[in-house]
Each structure stands twice: as C-alpha cells, then as structure tokens.
Amino acid sequence: MTRLPDRLQVWIDARTRHHLSDAHVQMARELGLNPKKLGKLGSHRQEPWKASLPEFIEGLYMKRFGKRRPDVVLSMEARPRMDEGRKAPKRELRRRRAGDVQG
C-alpha cells in the first residue's frame, strides 16, 4: 500500500480519534474545518449544552450547502486513487506536448 500524504493522514487520525464516519470527515473538509481543532468543537461531559461533533458538522453542512450529506462520499483511503486516475491523462498529455516541442 502506498503511503498517504500528510494532509490526508491528519484527517484519518481525526476520524479515528473522534469516532467520525467518512461522510462526516468529508463534510468537515468541505466546510474548511481544521482537523487538529475538532476536539474543541465536540461536546464534553462538562458542556452538556453543546451538540456532539457529528451533529455539529451536519448542522454546519446543512446551513452552508442546504443538504444533509454530500452526494458522493469517498473514504480518505480511496481519495488518492481517485486523484491519481484524474491526473494521469493530464500528465500523459503534458508529456506528449513536451516531446513535440523538443522534437
């Protein structure tokens, strides 16, 4: 298995630490939340008025995007494979163009 970039590994660590689903992680990323600060946003025993972290993320997502969940949910482990599949044709096109210019 290939090593994930650090920017994605931070989100994987936050997912396990805060018991979030892949959908919640994706929503938090789309909202621009900082994965290192998610602990502050969730409720604790001494703060019973706060919503739990998944509920808080869902509420923010609903407020900003007007829907409860993203249309397509990808796990953090599947995201680099999708990015690679999208970048490969562009990379090949650039390689061909560079060969045309040099030749």
Secondary structure as UniProt FT lines:
FT   HELIX           6..17
FT   TURN            18..19
FT   HELIX           22..31
FT   HELIX           35..37
FT   HELIX           38..41
FT   TURN            45..46
FT   TURN            48..49
FT   HELIX           53..65
FT   TURN            76..78
FT   HELIX           79..102
//
